[in-house]
Amino acid sequence: MSAAAKEFRKVTTHSLQEMKRAGEPIAMLTAYDFTLARMVDKAGIDVILVGDSASNVMAGHETTLPITLDQMIYHASAVVRAIDRALVVVDLPFGSYQGNTKEALSSAIRIMKESGGHAVKLEGGSEVIGSIERILSAGIPVMGHLGLTPQSIYKFGTYTVRAKEEAEAEKLISDALLLEQTGCFALVLEKIPAQLAAKVASSLSIPVIGIGAGVEVDGQVLVLHDMLGMTHEFNPRFLRRYLNLYEEITSALMRYARDVKDRSFPNESEQY
């Protein structure tokens, strides 16, 4: 368990600011259900993101776009019931905040009231600043997200690295500063050049969490199912698999099926 995990009985947005100032890296992972969220929390992970990546890993959709606000609240509620220490951030799903600040506020309020989450996250910079301002006006903490923004996949047309060109890099820096000035408590940078991410992190006073953005940021986030090796077809450069649960679980399931078929399960000690 990290020093931060021992120091903070409960991680808050203020805790994350203290960690940045102290140079203590922030560990962040996704979770979508009670059982795994409890393990993540007990391991000392600082921030749990109830990501719209649930659309992919939990529901099998090709993109994050189909998941609904009701489904996000369902997943977030399960996670919140599991945790004692971590800060729980919940993604606002596609269509719940873009272009309508009133709907953005309503969506964020529903997440906070119905799930018990501690903050919301949304994608975009200047394009969604009105929604961010309105959510913040209700006292709801907001985490920003720049770089590769999966909800805009059909606009980009690819999951390739973002902000490699000068114009896009300059806009990302401008948007990052704008998000901080508006009041976001932290920022996720996804799949951008490490040098650019380092520049953003050093320019902001709020924590910058990277995914595929190099080591010179204030913390890292991965999708839990990816880093545990439960998924096996997704292999980006930034992903480190800490286990190979796909093979281990599949092997266990096959052994169970075999034992049932040959009547070796249950044995005498496993029955009443």
N, C-alpha and C positions, 0 to 999 in steps of 0.2 A: 504494500500500500504506500502511496506517495506521501511526502511530508504534508502536502495540501490535504490529503484525505484524512490525516490525523488531526490537522489543525481546525478544520471547519466541521462542526457538528452538522450543519446544514449549509449546502452551497447555495448562494444567492447571486444576483447580478453584482452586488457589491463585492462578494468574495472573488468573483472573476476579475474585477478591476484590481483588487489587491494582488491576485496571482500575477497579473501582467506586470504590475509595478515591481513585484519581487522577482520577476524572471522565472516563475514557476510554471512550466508548461501545463496546459489544460488538456485533460483527456476526455474525449467526447465520443460516444457511440450511439447508434440508433437502437431502438427497441420498440416492439409493437404489441407485446403480450405480457401477462403477469409473470409467468414462470421465468422467462429469460430476463425480464427487467429486474427481477429480484436478484438474480445472479450478477447482473451488470452493476447494480447499486452496491451489493455486498463486496464487489471487487474494488471499490473505491473510485469508480469512474465519476468524474466531476459533473458532466452534463449528459443527460439522455435526450436524444432527439427522437421524437415520434415523427419520423419522416414520411413524406408522401411516397417515399420509396416502398412503403407498404403496398402500394399499387402493383409493384413488380414482384417483391419477394413473398408477399402474403396472398395476393390475389391473382398473380400470374399475368398481369397486363404487360404489354410491350413498353408502355410509357407510364409516366406518373399522372397523366392527364385524367384518366377515368375516375380516380378515387374521389369520393364525395366528402362534404363536410361532416355529415352524419357518421360516415365510416371512420374519419379521422378522430372524431370525438369518442367513438367506441374504442379504438385502439389506445388513445391517450388515457381514457378512464382506467383501462386495465393496467397500464404502466404506472399511473399515479398511485394506484392501490398497492403496488409492489414496493415502492421506494421509501427509504427513510432519510437519505442524505442528498442524493443528486438533485440538481436543477433540471426540471423537465420542460423542454421547449417543444412546441407543437407546430408543425408546418400548416400554414393556411393553404388549402388545396387550390388547384387551378380553377378559376372562375368565381372564387369567393372574395376577391379583393381588387381585381384589375378593373380600372375604369369606373368604379362606383365606390366612392368613399363611404357612403352610408352603409352599403352592403359589407364593405371591409370591416367597419366597426361592429356591425351586427355579427359577422362571422367570428371575429376575435372575442367578442363578449360571450358568444355561445361556447366557444372552446374553453374559456376560463371558468365559466359558471358550471358547465355540464361535465367537464372532464377533471377539473381541479388542477390543470396544468399551470405552470408558473410564468410562461412567456410564449409568444408566437414568433414564427419565422416566416418571412416572405421573400420572394425573389424579385430583383430589379433595383434600379437606381432612381434617376430623376422621373422615370415614367410612372412610378408608383408612390412618389413622395407625398402626394395628397392623402393617400390611404394610410401611410405610416403616421403622418401628423395627426390624423383623426383618431387612429387607434391609441397613439400615445396620449392624446388629450383625455382619454378615459382612464389613464393610469396603468395601461397594459404594457409591459416591457416588450420591445420588438428587437429581434435579431435580424440583421440584413443578410443578403446572399447575392454575391456577384460572381462574374466569370462565366463558367458553364452553368446555365440555369435550365435544368431539365424540363421545366414547364414550357420553355420556349423552343423545344427541340424541332418543331416543324418550321419555325422561323430560321433556325441555324441550319437545319438539314443534316447535321452530323454531330457526333459527340466528341469531336476533336478538340484539342487544346484551344482555349480562347485567348484573346488579347495578345497575340504574337505580333500583330501589326501596330505601328505607332499610334494611329488614330484611335483604335479600340483600347489600347493600353492607357492613353491619356483620358479617355472617357471613363474607364474603370477607376482610375485614380480620383478623378473629379467626383464620380458617384460615391466612392468610399468616403471622401471628405464630407460630402453632402449628407450621407447617412449618419455619420458621427455628429455633425452639426445639428441635424434634425432631432437627434436624441436616441438613436439605436444604441443598445448597451453592448453589442458585439456584432461581428461580421464574419460570415463564412465566405471563403474564396475557393472556388472549385475549378480545378484543372486549368491553371494559368501558369506561365513561366515562373520558376522559383525566384528569379531575380526581381521580377515585378512584385510578387507577393511579399518579399522581404522589404521592398521599398514602401509598400502600403502599410505593412505592420509597424515599421519604424516611424511612419508619418502620423499614425493615429494613436490616440490615448486609450481607445477602447480595444478589447481583445480581438485578435484576428485568428480565426480557426481555419486551418487549411485542409483540403482534400485534393491531393494531386497538385499541391502548391509549394512543395519544398519544406525544408526544416526550419527556415528562419522566420516562422510565424509564431503566434503565442500558444498554439495548441493544434491538435489533429482530430479529425473525425473520420470514421469509416462506417460502412453499413455492417451491422453485426453479422448477418448471415454470410456476407462475403469474407470477413476476416476469420470466421470460424470454419470456413470451407464447406458450408452447407450448400452454397451455390458452387457450380464448377465450370460453367460456360463463360463467365464474365472474368476476364483476365487483363485489366488495365495495368499499366506500369506501376501506378501508385499503390496497388493493393498488395499487402503482405498477408498471407494466410497463416494464422497461428495454429490452426488445426486442419485436418482433412475429414470433417464430420460427414461429408457426403459418402465417402467410402466406408467409414466406420458404421454409420447408421444403416446404410444399405446392406452391409454384411450382417449386422445384427438382425435385421428384418428377415433376411434370407435364412439365417439360422433358426429363427422362431418358426418360420413357415415349415422348414424341414422337420423340426421337432414335433410340431403339431401333426404333420403328415405321417410320421413314423411312430406316433403315439408315445414318444419319450417325454413329452410335456403334456400334462403335469405328471411328475413322478409321485411316489408314495408320500414323500415328505411335503409335497405341495398340494395336498388335498385333505379334506376333513373326514 
